[in-house]
Amino acid sequence: MNLAVRAPGGDLNLQATLSLSSATGPDEPVVKPHHPITCSSSLRFEEDGTFACGHAAVPPGDIRTQSCLDHTVALLLLELCQNL
């Protein structure tokens, strides 16, 4: 199953892809009003490890944030490999 979300023009929509691929189950804590990765506003990764948008923040060690970071690094490595 391909979870990549394409933006207009065929480019990869990284934020939408990460949002879809990092969806958590019912046992995970709910972030109100939404997890920052699902927000279309500007995102911040603070020095203390807090991940935030203009509406919500998650603390350091958040599982969904770590999954997004891991996925981002994997996608970047795949992009770099294509250029070798």
LOVO-619122 format. One record per residue: residue number from 0; x, y, z of N, C-alpha, C in turn. Coordinates in Angstrom, 2 decimals, always signed. Layout:
BEGIN
{k: NUM	n_X: X	n_Y: Y	n_Z: Z	ca_X: X	ca_Y: Y	ca_Z: Z	c_X: X	c_Y: Y	c_Z: Z}
...
! end
This chain:
BEGIN
{k: 0	n_X: +0.84	n_Y: -1.16	n_Z: +0.00	ca_X: +0.00	ca_Y: +0.00	ca_Z: +0.00	c_X: +0.90	c_Y: +1.23	c_Z: +0.00}
{k: 1	n_X: +0.61	n_Y: +2.18	n_Z: -0.88	ca_X: +1.37	ca_Y: +3.41	ca_Z: -0.99	c_X: +0.65	c_Y: +4.50	c_Z: -0.20}
{k: 2	n_X: +1.27	n_Y: +5.01	n_Z: +0.84	ca_X: +0.67	ca_Y: +6.05	ca_Z: +1.67	c_X: +1.11	c_Y: +7.45	c_Z: +1.27}
{k: 3	n_X: +1.88	n_Y: +7.57	n_Z: +0.19	ca_X: +2.34	ca_Y: +8.89	ca_Z: -0.24	c_X: +1.19	c_Y: +9.69	c_Z: -0.81}
{k: 4	n_X: +1.13	n_Y: +10.95	n_Z: -0.44	ca_X: +0.10	ca_Y: +11.86	ca_Z: -0.93	c_X: +0.76	c_Y: +12.83	c_Z: -1.90}
{k: 5	n_X: +0.22	n_Y: +12.90	n_Z: -3.11	ca_X: +0.78	ca_Y: +13.78	ca_Z: -4.14	c_X: +0.10	c_Y: +15.14	c_Z: -4.11}
{k: 6	n_X: +0.89	n_Y: +16.17	n_Z: -4.25	ca_X: +0.39	ca_Y: +17.54	ca_Z: -4.34	c_X: +0.11	c_Y: +17.86	c_Z: -5.80}
{k: 7	n_X: -0.62	n_Y: +18.94	n_Z: -6.06	ca_X: -0.81	ca_Y: +19.35	ca_Z: -7.45	c_X: +0.55	c_Y: +19.50	c_Z: -8.15}
{k: 8	n_X: +0.66	n_Y: +19.02	n_Z: -9.35	ca_X: +1.93	ca_Y: +19.06	ca_Z: -10.06	c_X: +2.74	c_Y: +17.79	c_Z: -9.89}
{k: 9	n_X: +2.28	n_Y: +16.87	n_Z: -9.04	ca_X: +2.94	ca_Y: +15.58	ca_Z: -8.87	c_X: +3.97	c_Y: +15.51	c_Z: -7.77}
{k: 10	n_X: +4.27	n_Y: +16.63	n_Z: -7.12	ca_X: +5.24	ca_Y: +16.59	ca_Z: -6.02	c_X: +4.65	c_Y: +15.87	c_Z: -4.81}
{k: 11	n_X: +5.53	n_Y: +15.37	n_Z: -3.96	ca_X: +5.10	ca_Y: +14.71	ca_Z: -2.74	c_X: +4.67	c_Y: +15.74	c_Z: -1.71}
{k: 12	n_X: +3.47	n_Y: +15.58	n_Z: -1.16	ca_X: +3.00	ca_Y: +16.45	ca_Z: -0.08	c_X: +3.46	c_Y: +15.80	c_Z: +1.21}
{k: 13	n_X: +4.62	n_Y: +16.22	n_Z: +1.70	ca_X: +5.25	ca_Y: +15.56	ca_Z: +2.84	c_X: +4.39	c_Y: +15.62	c_Z: +4.10}
{k: 14	n_X: +3.82	n_Y: +16.77	n_Z: +4.39	ca_X: +3.04	ca_Y: +16.88	ca_Z: +5.63	c_X: +1.81	c_Y: +15.98	c_Z: +5.58}
{k: 15	n_X: +1.11	n_Y: +15.92	n_Z: +4.45	ca_X: -0.07	ca_Y: +15.05	ca_Z: +4.33	c_X: +0.34	c_Y: +13.59	c_Z: +4.39}
{k: 16	n_X: +1.47	n_Y: +13.25	n_Z: +3.79	ca_X: +1.96	ca_Y: +11.87	ca_Z: +3.84	c_X: +2.29	c_Y: +11.46	c_Z: +5.26}
{k: 17	n_X: +2.98	n_Y: +12.35	n_Z: +6.00	ca_X: +3.32	ca_Y: +12.05	ca_Z: +7.38	c_X: +2.08	c_Y: +11.94	c_Z: +8.25}
{k: 18	n_X: +1.12	n_Y: +12.79	n_Z: +8.03	ca_X: -0.12	ca_Y: +12.76	ca_Z: +8.80	c_X: -0.82	c_Y: +11.42	c_Z: +8.61}
{k: 19	n_X: -0.92	n_Y: +10.98	n_Z: +7.38	ca_X: -1.60	ca_Y: +9.72	ca_Z: +7.08	c_X: -0.82	c_Y: +8.52	c_Z: +7.61}
{k: 20	n_X: +0.49	n_Y: +8.52	n_Z: +7.41	ca_X: +1.29	ca_Y: +7.34	ca_Z: +7.77	c_X: +1.57	c_Y: +7.23	c_Z: +9.26}
{k: 21	n_X: +1.31	n_Y: +8.29	n_Z: +10.03	ca_X: +1.61	ca_Y: +8.25	ca_Z: +11.46	c_X: +0.34	c_Y: +8.22	c_Z: +12.31}
{k: 22	n_X: -0.80	n_Y: +8.00	n_Z: +11.70	ca_X: -2.05	ca_Y: +7.97	ca_Z: +12.46	c_X: -1.94	c_Y: +6.93	c_Z: +13.57}
{k: 23	n_X: -2.39	n_Y: +7.31	n_Z: +14.75	ca_X: -2.27	ca_Y: +6.43	ca_Z: +15.92	c_X: -3.57	c_Y: +5.70	c_Z: +16.19}
{k: 24	n_X: -3.49	n_Y: +4.75	n_Z: +17.08	ca_X: -4.66	ca_Y: +3.97	ca_Z: +17.45	c_X: -5.39	c_Y: +4.56	c_Z: +18.63}
{k: 25	n_X: -6.44	n_Y: +3.87	n_Z: +19.07	ca_X: -7.27	ca_Y: +4.39	ca_Z: +20.16	c_X: -6.58	c_Y: +4.44	c_Z: +21.52}
{k: 26	n_X: -5.46	n_Y: +3.75	n_Z: +21.66	ca_X: -4.76	ca_Y: +3.74	ca_Z: +22.95	c_X: -3.83	c_Y: +4.93	c_Z: +23.15}
{k: 27	n_X: -3.58	n_Y: +5.70	n_Z: +22.08	ca_X: -2.69	ca_Y: +6.85	ca_Z: +22.17	c_X: -3.43	c_Y: +8.05	c_Z: +22.75}
{k: 28	n_X: -2.72	n_Y: +8.91	n_Z: +23.47	ca_X: -3.38	ca_Y: +10.11	ca_Z: +24.02	c_X: -3.88	c_Y: +11.03	c_Z: +22.89}
{k: 29	n_X: -5.02	n_Y: +11.61	n_Z: +23.11	ca_X: -5.62	ca_Y: +12.52	ca_Z: +22.12	c_X: -5.07	c_Y: +13.92	c_Z: +22.35}
{k: 30	n_X: -4.66	n_Y: +14.57	n_Z: +21.28	ca_X: -4.17	ca_Y: +15.94	ca_Z: +21.35	c_X: -5.28	c_Y: +16.84	c_Z: +20.84}
{k: 31	n_X: -5.69	n_Y: +17.82	n_Z: +21.65	ca_X: -6.79	ca_Y: +18.71	ca_Z: +21.28	c_X: -6.24	c_Y: +20.05	c_Z: +20.83}
{k: 32	n_X: -6.74	n_Y: +20.70	n_Z: +19.80	ca_X: -7.81	ca_Y: +20.24	ca_Z: +18.93	c_X: -7.34	c_Y: +19.25	c_Z: +17.87}
{k: 33	n_X: -6.03	n_Y: +19.13	n_Z: +17.66	ca_X: -5.48	ca_Y: +18.17	ca_Z: +16.70	c_X: -3.98	c_Y: +18.04	c_Z: +16.92}
{k: 34	n_X: -3.41	n_Y: +16.96	n_Z: +16.42	ca_X: -1.96	ca_Y: +16.78	ca_Z: +16.49	c_X: -1.33	c_Y: +17.77	c_Z: +15.52}
{k: 35	n_X: -0.22	n_Y: +18.41	n_Z: +15.90	ca_X: +0.39	ca_Y: +19.40	ca_Z: +15.01	c_X: +0.67	c_Y: +18.90	c_Z: +13.59}
{k: 36	n_X: +1.00	n_Y: +17.63	n_Z: +13.41	ca_X: +1.32	ca_Y: +17.14	ca_Z: +12.07	c_X: +0.12	c_Y: +17.19	c_Z: +11.14}
{k: 37	n_X: -1.09	n_Y: +17.27	n_Z: +11.69	ca_X: -2.28	ca_Y: +17.33	ca_Z: +10.84	c_X: -2.68	c_Y: +18.76	c_Z: +10.53}
{k: 38	n_X: -1.95	n_Y: +19.73	n_Z: +11.03	ca_X: -2.30	ca_Y: +21.15	ca_Z: +10.86	c_X: -1.64	c_Y: +21.72	c_Z: +9.60}
{k: 39	n_X: -2.35	n_Y: +22.58	n_Z: +8.91	ca_X: -1.79	ca_Y: +23.19	ca_Z: +7.70	c_X: -1.07	c_Y: +24.50	c_Z: +8.00}
{k: 40	n_X: -1.04	n_Y: +24.92	n_Z: +9.27	ca_X: -0.32	ca_Y: +26.14	ca_Z: +9.62	c_X: +1.18	c_Y: +25.83	c_Z: +9.80}
{k: 41	n_X: +1.94	n_Y: +26.85	n_Z: +10.13	ca_X: +3.38	ca_Y: +26.66	ca_Z: +10.35	c_X: +3.63	c_Y: +25.73	c_Z: +11.53}
{k: 42	n_X: +4.67	n_Y: +24.91	n_Z: +11.41	ca_X: +5.03	ca_Y: +23.97	ca_Z: +12.47	c_X: +6.34	c_Y: +24.42	c_Z: +13.11}
{k: 43	n_X: +6.51	n_Y: +24.08	n_Z: +14.39	ca_X: +7.73	ca_Y: +24.40	ca_Z: +15.12	c_X: +8.22	c_Y: +23.16	c_Z: +15.86}
{k: 44	n_X: +9.53	n_Y: +22.98	n_Z: +15.87	ca_X: +10.15	ca_Y: +21.94	ca_Z: +16.69	c_X: +11.07	c_Y: +22.69	c_Z: +17.64}
{k: 45	n_X: +10.66	n_Y: +22.79	n_Z: +18.91	ca_X: +11.38	ca_Y: +23.59	ca_Z: +19.90	c_X: +12.66	c_Y: +22.88	c_Z: +20.37}
{k: 46	n_X: +13.56	n_Y: +23.64	n_Z: +20.97	ca_X: +14.82	ca_Y: +23.08	ca_Z: +21.46	c_X: +14.61	c_Y: +21.99	c_Z: +22.51}
{k: 47	n_X: +13.54	n_Y: +22.09	n_Z: +23.29	ca_X: +13.29	ca_Y: +21.08	ca_Z: +24.33	c_X: +12.62	c_Y: +19.82	c_Z: +23.77}
{k: 48	n_X: +12.36	n_Y: +19.78	n_Z: +22.44	ca_X: +11.74	ca_Y: +18.61	ca_Z: +21.83	c_X: +10.24	c_Y: +18.73	c_Z: +21.65}
{k: 49	n_X: +9.65	n_Y: +19.85	n_Z: +22.07	ca_X: +8.22	ca_Y: +20.06	ca_Z: +21.88	c_X: +7.95	c_Y: +20.31	c_Z: +20.40}
{k: 50	n_X: +6.92	n_Y: +19.66	n_Z: +19.87	ca_X: +6.49	ca_Y: +19.84	ca_Z: +18.48	c_X: +5.15	c_Y: +20.56	c_Z: +18.52}
{k: 51	n_X: +5.02	n_Y: +21.66	n_Z: +17.77	ca_X: +3.82	ca_Y: +22.49	ca_Z: +17.92	c_X: +3.41	c_Y: +23.15	c_Z: +16.61}
{k: 52	n_X: +2.12	n_Y: +23.46	n_Z: +16.57	ca_X: +1.56	ca_Y: +24.34	ca_Z: +15.53	c_X: +0.98	c_Y: +25.53	c_Z: +16.29}
{k: 53	n_X: +0.20	n_Y: +26.36	n_Z: +15.63	ca_X: -0.38	ca_Y: +27.51	ca_Z: +16.29	c_X: -1.52	c_Y: +27.17	c_Z: +17.22}
{k: 54	n_X: -1.97	n_Y: +25.90	n_Z: +17.21	ca_X: -3.15	ca_Y: +25.50	ca_Z: +17.97	c_X: -2.89	c_Y: +24.47	c_Z: +19.06}
{k: 55	n_X: -1.83	n_Y: +23.71	n_Z: +18.91	ca_X: -1.59	ca_Y: +22.60	ca_Z: +19.85	c_X: -0.10	c_Y: +22.31	c_Z: +19.92}
{k: 56	n_X: +0.29	n_Y: +21.59	n_Z: +20.95	ca_X: +1.69	ca_Y: +21.17	ca_Z: +21.12	c_X: +1.71	c_Y: +19.78	c_Z: +21.73}
{k: 57	n_X: +2.75	n_Y: +19.03	n_Z: +21.39	ca_X: +2.95	ca_Y: +17.72	ca_Z: +22.01	c_X: +4.32	c_Y: +17.73	c_Z: +22.68}
{k: 58	n_X: +4.45	n_Y: +17.02	n_Z: +23.78	ca_X: +5.70	ca_Y: +17.05	ca_Z: +24.54	c_X: +6.80	c_Y: +16.23	c_Z: +23.88}
{k: 59	n_X: +8.04	n_Y: +16.43	n_Z: +24.33	ca_X: +9.14	ca_Y: +15.60	ca_Z: +23.85	c_X: +8.80	c_Y: +14.12	c_Z: +24.08}
{k: 60	n_X: +9.21	n_Y: +13.28	n_Z: +23.15	ca_X: +8.98	ca_Y: +11.85	ca_Z: +23.29	c_X: +7.64	c_Y: +11.38	c_Z: +22.74}
{k: 61	n_X: +6.86	n_Y: +12.28	n_Z: +22.16	ca_X: +5.57	ca_Y: +11.91	ca_Z: +21.57	c_X: +5.80	c_Y: +10.87	c_Z: +20.48}
{k: 62	n_X: +5.07	n_Y: +9.76	n_Z: +20.54	ca_X: +5.27	ca_Y: +8.65	ca_Z: +19.61	c_X: +4.97	c_Y: +9.05	c_Z: +18.17}
{k: 63	n_X: +3.89	n_Y: +9.81	n_Z: +17.96	ca_X: +3.54	ca_Y: +10.20	ca_Z: +16.60	c_X: +4.59	c_Y: +11.14	c_Z: +16.02}
{k: 64	n_X: +5.11	n_Y: +12.05	n_Z: +16.82	ca_X: +6.15	ca_Y: +12.96	ca_Z: +16.35	c_X: +7.39	c_Y: +12.16	c_Z: +15.97}
{k: 65	n_X: +7.79	n_Y: +11.20	n_Z: +16.80	ca_X: +8.97	ca_Y: +10.39	ca_Z: +16.50	c_X: +8.77	c_Y: +9.59	c_Z: +15.22}
{k: 66	n_X: +7.57	n_Y: +9.06	n_Z: +15.02	ca_X: +7.27	ca_Y: +8.33	ca_Z: +13.80	c_X: +7.41	c_Y: +9.24	c_Z: +12.58}
{k: 67	n_X: +6.93	n_Y: +10.47	n_Z: +12.69	ca_X: +7.05	ca_Y: +11.43	ca_Z: +11.59	c_X: +8.51	c_Y: +11.76	c_Z: +11.29}
{k: 68	n_X: +9.30	n_Y: +11.96	n_Z: +12.34	ca_X: +10.72	ca_Y: +12.24	ca_Z: +12.14	c_X: +11.43	c_Y: +11.07	c_Z: +11.47}
{k: 69	n_X: +11.14	n_Y: +9.85	n_Z: +11.93	ca_X: +11.74	ca_Y: +8.66	ca_Z: +11.33	c_X: +11.35	c_Y: +8.52	c_Z: +9.86}
{k: 70	n_X: +10.07	n_Y: +8.75	n_Z: +9.58	ca_X: +9.58	ca_Y: +8.64	ca_Z: +8.21	c_X: +10.22	c_Y: +9.71	c_Z: +7.33}
{k: 71	n_X: +10.37	n_Y: +10.93	n_Z: +7.85	ca_X: +10.98	ca_Y: +12.01	ca_Z: +7.09	c_X: +12.42	c_Y: +11.67	c_Z: +6.71}
{k: 72	n_X: +13.18	n_Y: +11.15	n_Z: +7.66	ca_X: +14.57	ca_Y: +10.77	ca_Z: +7.38	c_X: +14.61	c_Y: +9.67	c_Z: +6.33}
{k: 73	n_X: +13.71	n_Y: +8.70	n_Z: +6.42	ca_X: +13.67	ca_Y: +7.61	ca_Z: +5.44	c_X: +13.36	c_Y: +8.16	c_Z: +4.04}
{k: 74	n_X: +12.39	n_Y: +9.08	n_Z: +3.94	ca_X: +12.05	ca_Y: +9.66	ca_Z: +2.64	c_X: +13.21	c_Y: +10.48	c_Z: +2.07}
{k: 75	n_X: +13.90	n_Y: +11.22	n_Z: +2.95	ca_X: +15.05	ca_Y: +12.00	ca_Z: +2.49	c_X: +16.17	c_Y: +11.09	c_Z: +1.98}
{k: 76	n_X: +16.40	n_Y: +9.98	n_Z: +2.68	ca_X: +17.42	ca_Y: +9.03	ca_Z: +2.23	c_X: +17.05	c_Y: +8.42	c_Z: +0.89}
{k: 77	n_X: +15.78	n_Y: +8.10	n_Z: +0.70	ca_X: +15.34	ca_Y: +7.56	ca_Z: -0.59	c_X: +15.56	c_Y: +8.58	c_Z: -1.71}
{k: 78	n_X: +15.27	n_Y: +9.84	n_Z: -1.44	ca_X: +15.50	ca_Y: +10.89	ca_Z: -2.43	c_X: +16.98	c_Y: +11.02	c_Z: -2.76}
{k: 79	n_X: +17.82	n_Y: +10.97	n_Z: -1.73	ca_X: +19.26	ca_Y: +11.07	ca_Z: -1.96	c_X: +19.79	c_Y: +9.89	c_Z: -2.76}
{k: 80	n_X: +19.27	n_Y: +8.70	n_Z: -2.50	ca_X: +19.72	ca_Y: +7.50	ca_Z: -3.21	c_X: +19.41	c_Y: +7.58	c_Z: -4.70}
{k: 81	n_X: +18.33	n_Y: +8.25	n_Z: -5.05	ca_X: +17.97	ca_Y: +8.38	ca_Z: -6.47	c_X: +18.99	c_Y: +9.23	c_Z: -7.21}
{k: 82	n_X: +19.69	n_Y: +10.08	n_Z: -6.49	ca_X: +20.67	ca_Y: +10.97	ca_Z: -7.11	c_X: +22.07	c_Y: +10.37	c_Z: -7.19}
{k: 83	n_X: +22.26	n_Y: +9.15	n_Z: -6.72	ca_X: +23.59	ca_Y: +8.53	ca_Z: -6.76	c_X: +23.89	c_Y: +7.95	c_Z: -8.13}
! end
